[in-house]
């Protein structure tokens, strides 16, 4: 009898390990699908508020998880502003004062360019893979597509703001269609919804991503990818502080 119990315990532990590995692999495939080795994109950002709205056009370049730079093309008053991410640091070039500023930790939770994104989001892009454990909860249908439903819980040593994340990833193309972000007390705070799937080169991605605050659903930030090119070489100089004011 004891041998049977031990065998069942071992089987359950092994099964749990396999499911955990499967869940992490799914998240990694989705993450790789979004990034590629490099990416170059043009993005229209729309910020919606109850009494006003604004649009921005951004050009961005990224290399892996550690390097990314974004240039504001419009509106005119913000044109030329540059944000540079180098690993865990974020730098900002302000053409109006002709200065490069390193953002301190105290500014990480502030709004990025008046959107529903935070400066911290620029730094934490790879955290879904590296800072969380992953559990496959099953499958659900989102927008007519069968998806893996995965729960992400932060590792003990991870420096993250979320107590839990639920994400839904398409079983066919590993497209992340929806995510929900919960605080440490288990309350739902933010939602992300990806729609209008398009073919960008050799992969499919949501061309529109909507960010919503649950407590203020009339406030939204919508990202629309005008174009994306993956795995095209980018000069290393693009990811240096000295090149920020020359970026075009």
Legacy VTK file of the C-alpha trace (Angstrom):
# vtk DataFile Version 3.0
C-alpha trace
ASCII
DATASET POLYDATA
POINTS 248 float
0.000 0.000 0.000
2.817 2.375 0.899
4.459 1.668 -2.463
1.234 2.569 -4.265
0.934 5.835 -2.331
4.578 6.684 -3.036
4.107 5.872 -6.727
1.006 8.067 -6.944
2.787 10.922 -5.147
5.762 10.650 -7.505
3.424 10.512 -10.524
1.574 13.638 -9.418
4.825 15.513 -8.782
6.134 14.518 -12.206
2.859 15.472 -13.870
2.905 18.851 -12.121
6.464 19.401 -13.302
5.530 18.561 -16.913
2.520 20.885 -16.883
4.649 23.677 -15.373
7.291 23.167 -18.064
4.631 23.146 -20.782
3.155 26.401 -19.469
6.564 28.093 -19.412
7.331 26.839 -22.927
4.051 28.317 -24.172
4.870 31.710 -22.621
8.405 31.578 -24.053
7.093 30.812 -27.553
4.613 33.676 -27.291
7.353 36.014 -26.058
9.687 34.980 -28.892
6.858 35.458 -31.388
6.431 39.069 -30.214
10.123 39.976 -30.258
12.304 38.083 -32.679
16.036 38.694 -32.366
15.432 42.300 -33.392
12.366 44.331 -34.302
11.664 47.683 -35.924
8.151 49.079 -35.666
5.965 52.086 -36.327
3.204 52.388 -33.713
0.222 54.687 -33.426
-0.769 55.300 -29.806
-4.178 56.692 -28.888
-4.857 57.872 -25.339
-8.565 58.104 -24.496
-9.883 60.056 -21.529
-13.472 61.120 -20.639
-12.961 64.710 -21.834
-10.105 64.455 -24.298
-7.982 62.163 -26.435
-4.623 62.400 -28.159
-2.617 60.482 -30.739
1.097 59.851 -30.995
3.230 58.184 -33.628
6.238 56.257 -32.371
9.133 54.549 -34.116
10.868 51.842 -32.110
13.875 49.535 -32.438
14.643 46.599 -30.136
17.274 43.920 -29.765
16.469 40.922 -27.603
15.100 41.678 -24.135
17.747 44.135 -22.981
17.885 46.915 -25.557
15.141 49.122 -26.969
14.827 52.709 -28.173
11.706 54.693 -29.085
11.421 57.973 -30.992
8.336 60.194 -30.844
7.487 61.317 -34.395
4.293 63.227 -33.590
2.544 65.323 -32.280
4.741 68.312 -33.032
5.157 69.394 -29.404
6.622 65.987 -28.474
8.544 65.328 -31.697
12.108 64.180 -31.129
11.663 62.830 -27.590
13.593 59.571 -27.227
13.424 56.798 -24.630
16.305 54.331 -24.383
16.241 51.070 -22.448
19.560 49.413 -21.637
18.908 46.345 -19.493
17.375 47.714 -16.261
18.058 51.391 -16.991
15.916 53.917 -18.860
17.243 57.135 -20.404
15.253 60.034 -21.844
16.423 62.603 -24.431
14.458 65.873 -24.244
15.107 68.046 -27.330
13.366 71.061 -25.764
16.134 71.327 -23.158
18.780 69.377 -25.099
19.469 67.065 -22.199
19.746 63.316 -21.664
18.217 62.252 -18.344
18.496 58.901 -16.578
15.143 58.065 -15.013
15.530 57.355 -11.265
13.693 54.457 -9.541
11.222 56.973 -8.062
9.913 57.704 -11.585
9.426 54.090 -12.655
5.769 53.962 -11.594
4.869 57.253 -13.280
2.829 57.373 -16.482
4.777 57.034 -19.714
3.955 60.018 -21.972
0.504 60.407 -20.382
-0.606 56.886 -21.376
-1.847 53.998 -19.217
1.626 52.483 -19.486
4.256 53.199 -16.855
7.976 53.833 -17.203
8.452 50.536 -15.373
6.761 48.725 -18.277
9.707 49.712 -20.485
12.072 47.844 -18.183
9.959 44.818 -17.254
9.274 43.528 -20.765
10.850 40.112 -20.207
9.376 39.493 -16.753
6.578 37.196 -17.946
9.243 34.587 -18.691
11.960 35.267 -16.129
10.236 36.614 -13.022
7.225 34.312 -12.750
6.329 30.657 -12.321
3.788 29.337 -14.815
0.779 27.060 -14.416
-1.437 25.804 -17.226
-5.033 26.099 -16.022
-6.662 24.647 -19.125
-8.059 25.989 -22.373
-10.675 28.661 -23.106
-11.984 30.373 -26.230
-11.149 34.066 -26.725
-12.513 35.903 -29.769
-13.327 32.585 -31.415
-9.802 31.182 -30.944
-8.849 28.301 -28.645
-6.325 29.561 -26.090
-4.137 28.217 -23.327
-5.102 29.852 -20.044
-1.969 30.316 -17.942
-1.520 31.673 -14.429
1.727 33.462 -13.608
2.765 33.989 -9.987
5.891 35.966 -9.031
8.997 34.217 -7.792
10.000 35.067 -4.225
13.078 37.049 -5.283
11.394 38.821 -8.224
11.001 42.589 -8.135
7.544 42.857 -9.718
4.408 44.858 -8.955
1.798 42.190 -9.719
0.553 39.521 -7.347
-0.760 37.385 -10.210
-1.229 37.509 -13.973
-3.639 35.483 -16.085
-2.870 35.272 -19.785
-4.614 33.633 -22.738
-2.362 32.460 -25.621
-3.678 31.126 -28.934
-2.946 27.382 -29.257
-2.192 27.604 -32.992
0.038 30.651 -33.476
1.012 31.411 -29.844
-0.559 34.843 -30.075
-1.207 36.486 -26.701
-4.819 37.634 -26.991
-5.679 38.694 -23.460
-4.058 39.292 -20.067
-5.360 40.276 -16.634
-3.159 41.825 -13.942
-3.966 41.383 -10.240
-2.509 43.188 -7.227
-1.032 41.468 -4.167
-4.492 41.266 -2.554
-5.925 39.431 -5.547
-7.929 42.336 -7.004
-8.049 42.769 -10.785
-6.344 46.062 -11.755
-5.557 46.134 -15.491
-6.614 44.327 -18.650
-4.890 43.959 -22.010
-6.750 42.779 -25.111
-5.144 42.106 -28.490
-7.297 42.170 -31.630
-7.121 42.428 -35.446
-4.570 39.660 -35.986
-2.310 40.378 -38.974
0.590 38.718 -40.708
3.871 40.538 -40.072
6.580 38.778 -42.045
6.701 35.144 -40.895
4.463 35.565 -37.835
0.978 36.582 -36.789
0.398 39.245 -34.137
-2.424 41.428 -32.828
-2.160 44.699 -34.740
-4.240 46.481 -32.061
-3.632 46.212 -28.308
-5.957 47.898 -25.812
-4.946 48.702 -22.219
-7.776 49.284 -19.721
-7.795 50.185 -16.019
-10.579 48.195 -14.334
-11.427 50.989 -11.876
-11.592 53.570 -14.690
-12.872 51.720 -17.785
-13.511 54.999 -19.634
-9.740 55.559 -19.696
-7.852 53.566 -22.319
-4.611 53.418 -24.233
-4.691 51.778 -27.658
-1.549 50.706 -29.533
-1.881 50.073 -33.262
1.088 48.543 -35.085
1.350 50.227 -38.478
4.235 47.958 -39.465
6.802 45.648 -37.866
9.980 44.174 -39.349
11.694 41.332 -37.481
15.279 40.085 -37.466
16.714 42.906 -39.573
20.162 43.953 -38.259
20.212 47.179 -36.231
23.459 49.160 -35.753
24.660 48.850 -32.107
24.980 52.648 -31.942
21.179 52.927 -31.874
21.200 51.672 -28.280
23.720 54.173 -26.897
23.007 57.413 -25.058
25.230 59.439 -27.394
23.088 58.459 -30.404
19.737 59.438 -28.872
19.735 63.015 -30.169
20.706 61.811 -33.656
17.939 59.246 -33.960
15.626 59.810 -36.920
LINES 1 249
248 0 1 2 3 4 5 6 7 8 9 10 11 12 13 14 15 16 17 18 19 20 21 22 23 24 25 26 27 28 29 30 31 32 33 34 35 36 37 38 39 40 41 42 43 44 45 46 47 48 49 50 51 52 53 54 55 56 57 58 59 60 61 62 63 64 65 66 67 68 69 70 71 72 73 74 75 76 77 78 79 80 81 82 83 84 85 86 87 88 89 90 91 92 93 94 95 96 97 98 99 100 101 102 103 104 105 106 107 108 109 110 111 112 113 114 115 116 117 118 119 120 121 122 123 124 125 126 127 128 129 130 131 132 133 134 135 136 137 138 139 140 141 142 143 144 145 146 147 148 149 150 151 152 153 154 155 156 157 158 159 160 161 162 163 164 165 166 167 168 169 170 171 172 173 174 175 176 177 178 179 180 181 182 183 184 185 186 187 188 189 190 191 192 193 194 195 196 197 198 199 200 201 202 203 204 205 206 207 208 209 210 211 212 213 214 215 216 217 218 219 220 221 222 223 224 225 226 227 228 229 230 231 232 233 234 235 236 237 238 239 240 241 242 243 244 245 246 247
